[in-house]
Amino acid sequence: MLLERRRRDYDDLFRPFRDIQRTIDRIFDETFRSLGREELLETDFIPAVDVYETDNSINLDIELPGLDKKDVKVKVEGNVLTISGEKKTEHEKKDRNYRVIERSYGKFERSFMLPDIVDTNKIKAKFEKGILKIELPKKEEAKEKVVDVEIE
């Protein structure tokens, strides 16, 4: 009898929390059931970019997993470098009931203002192992020159 009473007190203590959890679950279920499958699978895809500088160039490494070079476009207009493309959904939706999708899909575009020291006519891009590598060569006059000064 004492054990039964403790069990009932324990149940009563957590009942409001269980009710709140059921309400939240119901709201999520109704929301996601009303959305189309495509809306659940398509999200913003923002590729990560590393930028580093050497003596001769500024370099960008853009992470584009799951894409091929045909899916990506690189262009320069004035002093703006733009990388764009689309990572398309790969999911077979017919026989799966996805609960969690952590990979991102969708169109993307990243733009970078180029400094005046970049020679835009000599920009090179290479795509390998899911990384787009862009080399932005520096103009000759912008490269740091070392001059030995003679001491008298």
C-alpha positions as CSV (number, residue, x, y, z in Angstrom):
1,M,0.0,0.0,0.0
2,L,2.8,2.4,0.8
3,L,4.6,1.5,-2.4
4,E,1.3,2.1,-4.3
5,R,0.9,5.6,-2.7
6,R,4.5,6.5,-3.6
7,R,4.0,5.4,-7.1
8,R,0.8,7.5,-7.4
9,D,2.6,10.6,-5.9
10,Y,5.5,10.1,-8.3
11,D,3.0,9.9,-11.2
12,D,1.2,13.0,-10.1
13,L,4.5,14.9,-9.8
14,F,5.5,14.3,-13.4
15,R,2.0,14.4,-15.0
16,P,2.2,18.1,-16.0
17,F,5.5,17.5,-17.7
18,R,4.1,14.5,-19.6
19,D,1.1,16.5,-20.7
20,I,3.3,19.3,-22.0
21,Q,5.4,16.7,-23.9
22,R,2.3,15.2,-25.5
23,T,1.1,18.6,-26.5
24,I,4.5,19.5,-28.1
25,D,4.6,16.1,-29.9
26,R,1.1,16.6,-31.2
27,I,2.0,20.2,-32.5
28,F,5.1,18.9,-34.3
29,D,3.3,15.9,-35.8
30,E,0.5,18.1,-37.1
31,T,2.9,20.7,-38.5
32,F,5.2,18.2,-40.3
33,R,2.3,16.2,-41.6
34,S,0.8,19.3,-43.2
35,L,4.1,20.1,-45.0
36,G,4.9,18.5,-48.3
37,R,7.9,16.1,-48.3
38,E,9.9,18.4,-50.5
39,E,9.6,21.2,-48.0
40,L,11.1,18.9,-45.3
41,L,14.0,17.8,-47.5
42,E,14.9,21.2,-49.1
43,T,16.8,23.5,-46.8
44,D,19.4,26.2,-47.3
45,F,22.8,25.0,-48.3
46,I,25.6,27.3,-47.3
47,P,29.1,25.9,-48.2
48,A,31.9,26.5,-45.8
49,V,34.9,28.6,-47.1
50,D,38.5,28.8,-46.0
51,V,40.4,31.8,-47.2
52,Y,44.2,32.0,-46.9
53,E,47.0,34.1,-48.4
54,T,50.4,33.2,-49.8
55,D,53.1,35.5,-51.1
56,N,51.7,35.2,-54.7
57,S,48.0,34.7,-54.2
58,I,44.8,34.7,-52.1
59,N,43.2,31.3,-52.0
60,L,39.7,30.1,-51.3
61,D,38.8,26.5,-50.5
62,I,35.0,26.0,-50.7
63,E,33.6,22.7,-49.3
64,L,31.0,21.3,-51.7
65,P,30.4,17.7,-50.7
66,G,28.2,15.6,-53.0
67,L,28.6,18.0,-55.9
68,D,30.4,17.8,-59.2
69,K,32.1,20.6,-61.1
70,K,29.1,20.7,-63.5
71,D,26.9,21.7,-60.5
72,V,29.0,24.8,-59.7
73,K,29.5,28.2,-61.5
74,V,32.3,30.7,-60.7
75,K,32.2,34.2,-62.2
76,V,33.8,37.6,-61.6
77,E,32.0,40.8,-62.2
78,G,34.0,43.9,-61.5
79,N,35.7,43.2,-58.2
80,V,33.1,40.6,-57.0
81,L,33.8,36.9,-57.2
82,T,30.6,34.8,-57.1
83,I,30.3,31.0,-56.6
84,S,26.8,29.5,-57.1
85,G,25.2,26.2,-57.7
86,E,22.7,23.7,-56.5
87,K,23.0,20.6,-54.3
88,K,20.1,18.5,-55.3
89,T,18.1,16.2,-53.0
90,E,19.3,12.5,-53.3
91,H,16.6,10.9,-51.2
92,E,14.4,8.1,-52.4
93,K,11.2,9.3,-50.8
94,K,8.9,6.4,-51.8
95,D,9.8,3.8,-49.3
96,R,11.4,5.8,-46.5
97,N,9.8,7.7,-43.7
98,Y,12.6,10.1,-42.7
99,R,12.7,11.2,-39.1
100,V,16.0,13.2,-39.2
101,I,17.7,14.8,-42.2
102,E,20.9,16.6,-41.3
103,R,22.3,17.1,-44.7
104,S,21.5,20.4,-46.4
105,Y,20.3,20.8,-50.0
106,G,19.2,23.6,-52.2
107,K,20.6,26.4,-54.2
108,F,23.5,28.4,-52.9
109,E,25.5,31.6,-53.7
110,R,28.5,33.1,-52.0
111,S,30.0,36.4,-53.1
112,F,33.3,37.9,-52.1
113,M,34.6,41.4,-52.7
114,L,38.1,41.1,-54.2
115,P,40.8,43.5,-53.2
116,D,42.5,45.6,-55.8
117,I,45.7,43.5,-55.5
118,V,44.0,40.6,-57.3
119,D,44.7,40.1,-61.0
120,T,41.2,39.0,-62.1
121,N,42.4,37.9,-65.6
122,K,44.5,35.1,-64.0
123,I,42.0,33.5,-61.6
124,K,42.1,29.7,-61.6
125,A,39.6,27.2,-60.2
126,K,40.0,23.5,-59.6
127,F,37.5,21.0,-58.3
128,E,38.8,17.9,-56.4
129,K,37.3,15.6,-53.8
130,G,34.4,17.9,-53.0
131,I,36.6,21.0,-52.6
132,L,36.5,23.9,-55.0
133,K,39.9,25.5,-54.9
134,I,40.1,29.0,-56.3
135,E,43.5,30.8,-56.7
136,L,43.4,34.6,-56.9
137,P,46.8,35.6,-58.1
138,K,48.2,39.0,-56.9
139,K,49.2,41.6,-59.4
140,E,53.0,41.9,-59.8
141,E,53.1,45.3,-58.3
142,A,51.2,44.1,-55.2
143,K,53.6,41.3,-54.4
144,E,55.8,42.0,-51.5
145,K,59.3,42.7,-52.6
146,V,62.4,42.2,-50.5
147,V,65.2,44.6,-51.1
148,D,68.6,44.1,-49.4
149,V,69.8,47.5,-48.2
150,E,73.6,47.9,-48.3
151,I,75.1,49.2,-45.1
152,E,77.8,51.9,-45.5
